[in-house]
């Protein structure tokens, strides 16, 4: 497994775990971050989506699909930027930026792995 594929695999595992938590115990996770609990179905739906993103990350990691790896770098940096904007607009609590930082750290790891793989 290349360094970029390994980063995608690990990030996929993170997404799988986060997705499961959002489906089965969302309020416990929200409470850890001081976010109000909810009875809305949307948090569970987001959990299902996050879980399957994790599935896709792990499948592409296993197959070394670099175009996907490259696309995730931009997407994960954009997640951080979006969360910062939401917080600045008062739409979200600042603690959500932590999730964006995890995404950005994963994106940086993948980007570094891609750069290493492209060197002759």
C-alpha positions as CSV (number, residue, x, y, z in Angstrom):
1,X,0.0,0.0,0.0
2,X,1.4,3.4,-1.0
3,X,1.7,6.2,1.6
4,X,-1.2,8.0,0.1
5,X,-3.4,4.8,0.1
6,X,-2.5,4.2,3.7
7,X,-3.6,7.7,4.7
8,X,-6.9,7.2,2.8
9,X,-7.3,3.8,4.5
10,X,-6.8,5.3,8.0
11,X,-9.1,8.2,7.3
12,X,-11.7,5.7,6.0
13,X,-11.5,3.9,9.3
14,X,-12.0,7.2,11.1
15,X,-15.1,7.8,9.0
16,X,-16.5,4.3,9.6
17,X,-16.2,4.8,13.4
18,X,-17.6,8.3,13.3
19,X,-20.5,7.1,11.1
20,X,-21.4,4.3,13.5
21,X,-21.3,6.7,16.4
22,X,-23.6,9.1,14.6
23,X,-26.1,6.3,13.9
24,X,-26.2,4.5,17.2
25,X,-25.2,7.1,19.8
26,X,-25.2,10.6,18.3
27,X,-26.2,12.4,21.5
28,X,-23.3,10.9,23.4
29,X,-20.9,12.2,20.7
30,X,-22.6,15.6,20.6
31,X,-22.5,15.8,24.4
32,X,-18.7,15.2,24.4
33,X,-18.3,18.4,22.4
34,X,-20.8,20.4,24.2
35,X,-23.3,20.4,21.3
36,X,-27.0,20.3,22.2
37,X,-28.5,16.8,21.9
38,X,-31.2,16.2,19.3
39,X,-34.1,13.9,18.5
40,X,-34.0,14.7,14.8
41,X,-33.4,11.9,12.4
42,X,-30.9,14.0,10.4
43,X,-28.0,13.2,12.7
44,X,-28.5,9.5,12.0
45,X,-28.8,10.1,8.3
46,X,-25.5,12.0,8.4
47,X,-24.1,9.0,10.2
48,X,-25.1,6.6,7.4
49,X,-23.6,9.0,4.8
50,X,-20.3,9.3,6.8
51,X,-20.2,5.5,7.3
52,X,-20.5,4.9,3.5
53,X,-17.9,7.5,2.8
54,X,-15.6,5.5,5.0
55,X,-16.5,2.4,3.0
56,X,-15.6,4.2,-0.3
57,X,-12.3,5.5,1.2
58,X,-11.3,2.0,2.2
59,X,-12.3,0.4,-1.1
60,X,-10.3,3.0,-3.1
61,X,-7.3,2.7,-0.7
62,X,-7.3,-1.1,-1.3
63,X,-7.3,-0.5,-5.1
64,X,-4.8,2.4,-5.0
65,X,-7.1,4.7,-6.9
66,X,-5.1,7.9,-7.0
67,X,-7.6,10.2,-8.8
68,X,-9.9,9.7,-5.8
69,X,-7.0,10.4,-3.3
70,X,-6.3,13.7,-5.1
71,X,-10.0,14.7,-5.1
72,X,-10.2,14.0,-1.3
73,X,-7.3,16.4,-0.6
74,X,-9.3,19.4,-1.9
75,X,-12.5,18.2,-0.4
76,X,-11.1,17.7,3.1
77,X,-9.4,21.1,3.1
78,X,-12.7,22.6,2.0
79,X,-14.5,20.9,4.9
80,X,-12.3,22.8,7.3
81,X,-12.8,26.1,5.4
82,X,-16.5,25.6,5.4
83,X,-16.7,24.9,9.1
84,X,-14.7,28.0,9.9
85,X,-17.1,30.0,7.8
86,X,-20.1,28.5,9.6
87,X,-18.6,29.3,12.9
88,X,-17.7,32.8,11.9
89,X,-21.3,33.4,10.7
90,X,-22.6,32.1,14.1
91,X,-24.3,29.1,12.5
92,X,-22.2,26.5,14.3
93,X,-20.3,26.2,17.6
94,X,-16.5,26.6,17.4
95,X,-15.9,23.1,18.6
96,X,-16.9,21.8,15.1
97,X,-13.7,23.2,13.8
98,X,-12.0,20.2,15.5
99,X,-13.7,17.9,13.0
100,X,-12.4,20.1,10.2
101,X,-8.9,20.0,11.6
102,X,-9.0,16.2,11.5
103,X,-10.1,16.4,7.9
104,X,-7.3,18.9,7.1
105,X,-4.7,16.8,8.8
106,X,-5.8,13.7,6.8
107,X,-5.7,15.8,3.6
108,X,-2.2,17.0,4.4
109,X,-1.1,13.4,5.0
110,X,-2.6,12.2,1.8
111,X,-1.1,15.1,-0.2
112,X,2.4,14.4,1.3
113,X,1.9,10.7,0.3
114,X,0.9,11.6,-3.2
115,X,4.0,13.8,-3.5
116,X,6.2,11.0,-2.3
117,X,4.7,8.6,-4.8
118,X,5.1,11.0,-7.8
119,X,8.9,11.5,-7.2
120,X,11.1,9.5,-9.6
